[in-house]
Amino acid sequence: MASTSAETIETDGRLLRERVYEQLRYDILSCELMPGAEIREAELAVRFEVSKSPVRDALISLEREGLVITIPRQGYRVSPVSISDMLDMFHLRAALERANIERIIRNASDEQLQALNQFKSFHQDEWPDGFIGYNQKFHRLLAELGGNPRMRDQLIDLIDLMKRAVQISVNNMNHGKPEALVAEHREIIEAIQSRSIKTAQRLAEQHVLTAGKRVSNAVSRGMIVS
C-alpha cells in the first residue's frame, strides 16, 4: 500500500511538472509570453494552482531549451529571439523546403496533393489556434508529404523552433493580418498540384526568406537581439 501511494505521488508530481512545462512552452512559442517578459515563480504557482517546485522544474527544462534565461537575483525572463540564429534557421529551412517540394511533386499521389486544398484559405473560426496553428499544420503536412523521414523530422523541428519567429513575422505585416501569407500558401499549393517543380520551389523558398526579412525588421522594435 505504501509503495502504491508513493508511486501515485510521484506520478502526480510528474504530471504537474509536465502540465506546467507544456503550457509555458506553448505560451513562449506562441508569443503569449513575449521575448524579454519577466517570469515570476510565485505568480505561476498561483496561476497553475501548484507549489513552486513543479514551476521551478518546468523553468529549468525551458532554460535547457534556450527558451528561458535566469537573471541573477531577479528570477527568469523569456529568452530574446536571436536574429542571427533565426536567420540561420530560415536559410536552412528554405534549402530543406526546396528539396522537400521536389520530393512531393515527384512522389506524392494526386489524392495526397488534394489534401492541401484545406490550406488555400484561412477562416479564423475554423482554427482554434488561429493563423499560427493553421500555418504550422500546413508546413507540417508538406513535410509529411515529402516521404523522407529524416527530412520530415528536421523540418518539423525547425517549424516548432521557429514558431516565435513566425508570430513576430505576422505581427510585423499589415497589423497582423495574414491574408498575404495565405495567398502565398495558395500559390505554392497550386504550383505543387500542377507539378511545376521549379515554380513551386521558387515560391516556397521566397515564402520562407520573406518571413525572415520581416523578423529582421522587428529588431528595431526591441523584440529580438542581434
C-alpha positions as semicolon CSV with decimal commas, in nm:
position;residue;x (nm);y (nm);z (nm)
1;M;0,000;0,000;0,000
2;A;0,279;0,243;0,093
3;S;0,456;0,165;-0,234
4;T;0,139;0,230;-0,436
5;S;0,085;0,558;-0,254
6;A;0,444;0,669;-0,323
7;E;0,407;0,578;-0,691
8;T;0,083;0,779;-0,709
9;I;0,250;1,084;-0,556
10;E;0,545;1,051;-0,796
11;T;0,310;1,017;-1,096
12;D;0,101;1,316;-0,985
13;G;0,415;1,524;-0,940
14;R;0,541;1,431;-1,285
15;L;0,205;1,516;-1,443
16;L;0,203;1,854;-1,268
17;R;0,554;1,934;-1,396
18;E;0,459;1,825;-1,749
19;R;0,139;2,032;-1,743
20;V;0,321;2,346;-1,631
21;Y;0,608;2,284;-1,874
22;E;0,383;2,223;-2,177
23;Q;0,167;2,529;-2,111
24;L;0,463;2,760;-2,052
25;R;0,639;2,628;-2,363
26;Y;0,324;2,690;-2,567
27;D;0,290;3,041;-2,423
28;I;0,652;3,124;-2,513
29;L;0,648;2,975;-2,863
30;S;0,315;3,142;-2,945
31;C;0,436;3,475;-2,801
32;E;0,164;3,481;-2,537
33;L;0,473;3,540;-2,325
34;M;0,672;3,785;-2,533
35;P;1,053;3,777;-2,570
36;G;1,206;3,954;-2,271
37;A;0,897;3,915;-2,049
38;E;0,959;3,860;-1,677
39;I;0,857;3,526;-1,531
40;R;0,786;3,501;-1,157
41;E;0,769;3,163;-0,988
42;A;0,517;3,279;-0,729
43;E;0,277;3,416;-0,992
44;L;0,300;3,096;-1,196
45;A;0,239;2,883;-0,887
46;V;-0,083;3,078;-0,825
47;R;-0,184;3,056;-1,192
48;F;-0,139;2,679;-1,212
49;E;-0,253;2,618;-0,852
50;V;0,064;2,427;-0,768
51;S;0,364;2,469;-0,539
52;K;0,677;2,641;-0,665
53;S;0,855;2,307;-0,714
54;P;0,688;2,197;-1,044
55;V;0,714;2,556;-1,169
56;R;1,087;2,564;-1,097
57;D;1,136;2,224;-1,264
58;A;0,949;2,345;-1,574
59;L;1,157;2,663;-1,591
60;I;1,480;2,464;-1,563
61;S;1,369;2,245;-1,857
62;L;1,279;2,554;-2,061
63;E;1,616;2,708;-1,977
64;R;1,790;2,398;-2,116
65;E;1,596;2,451;-2,440
66;G;1,710;2,812;-2,456
67;L;1,356;2,948;-2,418
68;V;1,413;3,096;-2,072
69;I;1,711;3,271;-1,915
70;T;1,799;3,320;-1,549
71;I;1,856;3,674;-1,428
72;P;2,070;3,670;-1,108
73;R;1,873;3,791;-0,804
74;Q;1,573;3,868;-1,023
75;G;1,430;3,538;-1,145
76;Y;1,360;3,440;-1,503
77;R;1,288;3,605;-1,836
78;V;1,168;3,474;-2,169
79;S;1,476;3,449;-2,390
80;P;1,501;3,712;-2,662
81;V;1,498;3,578;-3,017
82;S;1,848;3,590;-3,163
83;I;1,829;3,739;-3,511
84;S;2,147;3,564;-3,627
85;D;2,021;3,228;-3,501
86;M;1,678;3,279;-3,654
87;L;1,815;3,385;-3,992
88;D;2,035;3,074;-3,994
89;M;1,721;2,867;-3,935
90;F;1,528;3,050;-4,208
91;H;1,807;2,980;-4,460
92;L;1,834;2,614;-4,357
93;R;1,458;2,575;-4,378
94;A;1,447;2,739;-4,723
95;A;1,700;2,483;-4,851
96;L;1,511;2,191;-4,694
97;E;1,179;2,320;-4,831
98;R;1,321;2,324;-5,186
99;A;1,439;1,965;-5,156
100;N;1,114;1,856;-4,993
101;I;0,898;2,025;-5,258
102;E;1,075;1,828;-5,532
103;R;1,010;1,501;-5,348
104;I;0,642;1,589;-5,303
105;I;0,591;1,666;-5,670
106;R;0,778;1,357;-5,790
107;N;0,634;1,107;-5,542
108;A;0,302;1,218;-5,389
109;S;-0,024;1,093;-5,540
110;D;-0,291;1,326;-5,678
111;E;-0,511;1,228;-5,383
112;Q;-0,239;1,329;-5,135
113;L;-0,195;1,663;-5,311
114;Q;-0,569;1,730;-5,286
115;A;-0,530;1,724;-4,905
116;L;-0,356;2,062;-4,941
117;N;-0,682;2,228;-5,054
118;Q;-0,784;2,294;-4,694
119;F;-0,498;2,544;-4,669
120;K;-0,592;2,753;-4,973
121;S;-0,798;2,978;-4,746
122;F;-0,796;3,072;-4,379
123;H;-1,101;3,138;-4,162
124;Q;-1,029;3,225;-3,800
125;D;-1,330;3,038;-3,661
126;E;-1,211;2,712;-3,819
127;W;-0,872;2,718;-3,644
128;P;-0,877;2,724;-3,259
129;D;-0,504;2,807;-3,257
130;G;-0,553;3,090;-3,506
131;F;-0,327;3,161;-3,800
132;I;-0,018;3,021;-3,625
133;G;-0,192;2,685;-3,584
134;Y;-0,310;2,690;-3,945
135;N;0,039;2,783;-4,068
136;Q;0,208;2,517;-3,859
137;K;-0,026;2,243;-3,982
138;F;0,024;2,349;-4,346
139;H;0,402;2,327;-4,328
140;R;0,388;2,006;-4,124
141;L;0,172;1,845;-4,393
142;L;0,422;1,948;-4,660
143;A;0,698;1,789;-4,451
144;E;0,493;1,466;-4,426
145;L;0,413;1,456;-4,797
146;G;0,782;1,462;-4,889
147;G;0,809;1,100;-4,776
148;N;1,164;1,133;-4,640
149;P;1,155;1,063;-4,263
150;R;1,486;1,237;-4,187
151;M;1,394;1,547;-4,386
152;R;1,046;1,545;-4,232
153;D;1,185;1,534;-3,877
154;Q;1,431;1,816;-3,944
155;L;1,162;2,033;-4,099
156;I;0,917;1,970;-3,815
157;D;1,184;2,052;-3,556
158;L;1,253;2,380;-3,737
159;I;0,882;2,458;-3,768
160;D;0,839;2,415;-3,391
161;L;1,152;2,614;-3,302
162;M;1,055;2,894;-3,539
163;K;0,704;2,937;-3,405
164;R;0,803;3,254;-3,221
165;A;0,968;3,396;-3,531
166;V;0,655;3,327;-3,735
167;Q;0,442;3,507;-3,477
168;I;0,678;3,805;-3,486
169;S;0,674;3,796;-3,866
170;V;0,292;3,801;-3,877
171;N;0,280;4,082;-3,620
172;N;0,505;4,289;-3,845
173;M;0,285;4,281;-4,154
174;N;-0,036;4,477;-4,211
175;H;-0,134;4,492;-3,843
176;G;-0,105;4,117;-3,801
177;K;-0,347;4,031;-4,082
178;P;-0,232;3,712;-4,259
179;E;-0,413;3,744;-4,594
180;A;-0,089;3,791;-4,789
181;L;0,063;3,479;-4,634
182;V;-0,248;3,274;-4,713
183;A;-0,221;3,394;-5,074
184;E;0,142;3,278;-5,079
185;H;0,033;2,936;-4,948
186;R;-0,232;2,916;-5,220
187;E;0,026;2,990;-5,491
188;I;0,260;2,724;-5,354
189;I;-0,021;2,469;-5,338
190;E;-0,134;2,539;-5,694
191;A;0,223;2,506;-5,824
192;I;0,264;2,176;-5,640
193;Q;-0,070;2,042;-5,766
194;S;0,026;2,135;-6,123
195;R;0,357;1,956;-6,056
196;S;0,568;2,256;-6,158
197;I;0,885;2,179;-5,965
198;K;1,085;2,495;-6,032
199;T;0,792;2,730;-5,977
200;A;0,690;2,558;-5,653
201;Q;1,050;2,558;-5,527
202;R;1,093;2,926;-5,606
203;L;0,766;3,020;-5,434
204;A;0,839;2,809;-5,125
205;E;1,191;2,950;-5,089
206;Q;1,068;3,306;-5,137
207;H;0,791;3,247;-4,880
208;V;1,040;3,139;-4,614
209;L;1,305;3,404;-4,683
210;T;1,049;3,686;-4,692
211;A;0,935;3,582;-4,345
212;G;1,299;3,602;-4,236
213;K;1,318;3,960;-4,362
214;R;1,012;4,056;-4,159
215;V;1,175;3,912;-3,847
216;S;1,489;4,115;-3,924
217;N;1,275;4,427;-3,939
218;A;1,148;4,352;-3,589
219;V;1,495;4,422;-3,447
220;S;1,412;4,790;-3,421
221;R;1,113;4,708;-3,203
222;G;1,332;4,552;-2,937
223;M;1,171;4,209;-2,961
224;I;1,486;4,030;-3,071
225;V;1,859;4,073;-3,033
226;S;2,137;4,067;-3,286
